[in-house]
Amino acid sequence: MILFRYLTREILVTMAAVAGVLLLVIMGSRFIRYFTDAAEGEIPVAILGNLMLFHLPGFLELILPLAFFLGVLLAYGQLYLNSEITVLVACGISPARLLQVSLVPATLVAVLVGLCSLWLTPAGALHNALTLEEQRSRLDFTALAPGRFQAFGGGRTAYAEAFSEDGQEMRGVFISERQRRGDGAPESVVTRAESGYQTVDPETGSRFLVLADGQRFGVDPGRHEAEALRFGTYAVRLSGGGERHELSAAEYASTPALLGHDDPRAQAQLQWRLSLPLMVFVLVLMAMPLSRVNPRQGRFAKLLPAIFLHISYLSLLLAAQDGIARGAWPVAVGMWPIHLGYLLIGLGLLWRAQRRGMR
């Protein structure tokens, strides 16, 4: 038990450090992307934290296998540099026993990865897709930042001086847009109102911006005529009902729902979700022999080939998933030959390490 706790702690601590760094990099990149969209008025700033939280399982399912692989590699590499593995082997701890000890944290990591890939990731992806779709299906002006001119679809440019405390009513509204008159000629329309709010017609699903106490001017450069309209209430139709984007059934479907589908895309998604936890056990077989270094090499000597193996493994799985979804690769064959191939590589590395004196 002392040996088990010691080795498990070394592996998990190293894995946590690697996972933390990778998670910060990936989440930072995605946050910058969302923050840019929010700055441009495409999504509200208030939902950024919610989107990042539900993206977390999708990040973890890819980060944890790599972090565990590097954790085993670096932890055992340090033990080789300190000659601790030599002492353990001299005391009768065989390489097979060390592998058994490593499989215990590997099982824990595989369970976490499986929890993310089979349940949390599709649920989080569906939540984010519905959240963004709700923002699109709401009114275009929900993402408007006060005090800024922002462009929207349909050639509109809008400005709101301020918002009410609940964020539902705009004050000091200005809208510029291009329209066509009854004779088909284009004209520029400028609308100014003291306040405005957005609503959806429950019968048709059409979206409207309702303005109050304002003026509307229709002008066209080169013409000597202009139209002026004063209004107490004026409704601007933003879009028609039914304008919703289709969500991919395979990407957002739950794992039990995928089990009953014969569609290649559903089967590709199912095999991908099952492959990620299985990948953890294959990686630990490759990490054990790759971690064997001598003190002159340093613990990072095998890091580059190890990362290359992981990248090639993951890339082949992604290529197989795409091939299955497109029908270019048989569903019955699937991704299993890739796992078998890298399992044989891991077993070959173990056999080679034993022949060179790991025993």
N, C-alpha and C positions, 0 to 999 in steps of 0.2 A: 504493500500500500504506500509506503514511503516513496518507492521508485515511481509508482503510478502517479502520485500527486505531484512529484517533482517534474516529471516529464510532461504531464498534462499542463501544469502551470506554465512551463517554459513555452510550450506550443501555443497555448491560448493567449498568453500575454503578447507574444510576438505577433500573432494573428490580429489581435485587437489593435495594435499599433499600426500595422499595415492597413487594416480595414478603415481605421480612422482617417488616415492620410488620403486614401483613395476616395472615401466618402466625401471628404471636404472638397476635393478637387472636382468630382462629378457634380455634387450638389451646387457648388459655387458656379460651375458652368451653366447648369440649368437655371439657377436663380437669376443670373445675369440675363439670360434669354427671356425669362418671364418679366424681369424688371424692365427690359427694353420695350417689351410689348405694352407694359403698364404705362411707361413714360409716353408712348405714342398714342395712348388712349384706347388700345384694343381690349384690355382687360382691366378691371378695377384693382387698385393696390390692395384692397382689403382681403382679397381671396388668395394672395400670393402664398401666405403661410399654409393655408389649407391645401393648395395644390402641391406644395413641396412635401408636406406630411404624407399625402397619399401616393407620392412618387417614391417614397423611401423604400417600400418593399421591392419595387422593381430595380432599384439600385443595389439593394442588399443581395438579391438572388444572383447577381453577376459578380459582386465584389467578394462575397464570402468564400466561394470556391478558390478564387485566386489568392485571397488573403490567407486562407488556411494552407494552401500549397506553399506559399512563400514563408508562412509561419513555421511549417515543418522543416523546410529547407534551411532557414536561418537558425532556428533553434537547435537542430541537430548539428548544423555546421559549427555553431559555437561550442557544442559539447565535444565535437571532434578536435577543435582547436585546443581546448583545455584538457584533452586526453581523457575526458570522463567516459566516453564510449569505450575506450581501450580498457579502462578499469572495470567497467561493467561487464564487458565480455570476458575479462580475466576472472571475474567473480562468478562466472557461469550463466550470465544473462545472454541468451542467444539472440541473434538478429530476428528470429521468428517471434521471440517474446517482446522485443522492442516494437515490432510491427503490430502485435496484438495490443500493446499499450497505446500505440498511435491510433488504432482503429476506434478506440472509445471516444476521444474528442472528435474524430472524423464522423462518427455516428451522430453526435450532438449537432455538429455543423450541418450534416446532411438533413437532419430533421428540421433545423431552422430554414435551410434553403428550400426544402420541400414545402414547408408551411408558407413561405413567401410565394414560390412559383405556382403551387397548386391552389392557393386560396387568396392570400393577401394581395398579390400583384394584380390578378384580373379584377378583383373587387376595387382596388385603388384606381386602376386604369379606367374602369367604368365610371367610378365616381367623378374623376377629373374630366372625362369626356362629357358627362352629363352636366357638370358645372360650367364648362366652357360653352356647351351647347345652350344652356340656359341663358348665359350672358349674351350669346348671339341672338337667341330667340326673344330676349327681352328687348328693351329699347336701345337703339344705337347710342343714346346719349347717357346711359348709365355709367359709362367709363370716362365721361367728360371731366377733365380737371378744371376747376374754377380759375379764371384769369388767364386762360390760354386759348388761342385759336387752334382748332384741331380739325383735320379732314376726316370725312366719313364717306361711306359708300354713296354712289349716285351723284358724285360731284358736289357734295355738300361740304361747307366749312361752317363750323359752329363755334360759338363763344358764349360762356355763361359767367356772369360777374361773381356769383356766389351761389351756394346751395343752402337749403333749409337744414335744420339740425338733424332731421331724420334722413336727409339725402334724397328725398322724393320730389322736391320742388326746386326748380331753378329760378334764379332771379337775375334780371338784366340780360335777357337772352338776345343773341344776334345770330342769324342764319343767312348764309349766302349760298345760292344754288343756281344751276343752269337748268332751264326748262324750255319747252316749245309752246308757242302760242297756238291758237286755234287754226291758223293758216299754215302751221308747220315751221315757222321761222323761229330760230333760237332767241332766247332773251335771258338776261340775268335778273334774278329775283332776290331782293334783300328784304328780310323780315326782322323787325325788332319788336320785342314785347317786354312788359314789366316782369312777367313770371311765366312759368310753363311747367307742365308735368307730363308724364307719359302713361299711356294706358293701352290695353289690348281689348279689342272687341270680342266678347265671349262667344258670339255666334260665328263670325267669320275667321277669327284668329288674327285679323289685321292689326298692325301696330300703328298707333297715332301719337303724335306729339301735340298736346293741347296747349295753346298759347292764350294769354289773357292780356287785355289792355295794350294794344300795340298798333303798329302800322306795317303795311306791306307795299313795297315799291317794285314795279317791273320796268326795267330799262334795258335798252340795247344800244351799245355804242354805234354812233352814226345815224341814229334815228332822232327825230325832233319831237317825239312823243314819249310819254311815260305814263304808267298807270300807278295810281296811289289808292290805297285802301286802308281805312281805319276800322278796327274791329274791337269788340269787347271779348269775344272768344273765337279762336280760329284753330282748327284741327289740321295738322299736316300728316298725311299718310306716309309712313316710313316704309312699310313692306306689307305684302299680303300674307295670309295665313298659310300654314303648311310648309314653310320654308325651313325645314329641319334637315340636317345632314345625317345620312345613314351611318350607323355605327357598325363596325365589323363584328359579326356574330362570333367569329372564331377568336378574335383578340380579347373581347370583353366577356365571353361566355364563361360560366363556371365550369370547373373540371367535371363534375357529374354530368352536365349537359353535353360536354364534348364526347363523353363515352358512348352516347347513343347516336352519334352522327357518323355517317359514312363519307361525308364530304372531305376531299383531300386537304382543304385548308384547316378543317377542324382536327383531323388526324395529325397534321403537321404541328399544330399548336399543342395538342395533347402530348405528342412525343417530345417536343421541346421542353414542356413543363416537367416531364418525368426524367429527362436527361440531366437536368441541372443537379438534383441530389445524387444521382448515380455518378456524376462526374467527380464528386468529392472523393469517393472511394478509389476511383481510378487514379486520381491525382496523388493520393497519399502513397500508392505503390510506386509511382515514379519519383516522388520526393525523397523517399527513404534512401535509395542508392545515390541519388544526385547530391544528397547532403554530405556524402563522405568526401572530406578534403583533408589534406595534410597541412600542418601549421604554416608552411611556406606559401601556400596558395592563398590563404585567407578565406573567410566564410562566404565571400561574394563571388568566389571563383566560378561556381556553377549557376550563378543567377541568370546570366544571359541565355544559355541553352534552356534553362528551365522555363523562362518567360516565353521563349520561342515555342516550346512544346505546348504550353498553355494556349498561346495565341492560335497556333495551328489547329489545336483540338477544338477550340471554340469557333473558329472560322469554318471548319468543316461541318460542325453541327448547324451553324447558321445557313451554310450553303445547302445542306441536306434539307433543312426546313423549307427553304425557298423552293427547292426542286420538288418536294412532296406537294407543297401548296399549288404549284403550277401544273402538277401532273406529269412532270418530266422524270420523276423518280418513283419507283413502286412504293406504295404505302406499306405493303407487307415486309419489304426489306427495311425501309425506314432508316433511322439513325443508328440502329444496333450494330452494324458492321464497323462504324467509327469507334464506338465504345469498345468493341472487341479488339480492334486494331491497337488502340492505345493501352488496353489491358495487357495485350501481349508485349507491347513495348515496356510497360512497367515490370512485368514478370521477367523479361529479358534483361533489363537493367539490374534487377535483384540477383538473377543468376550470375551475371557478369561480375557484380560486386562481390559475391560470395567466392567466386573462383579466384578473384584477386586478393583474397585474404580477409574478407569481412568477418569470417568465422574465426 
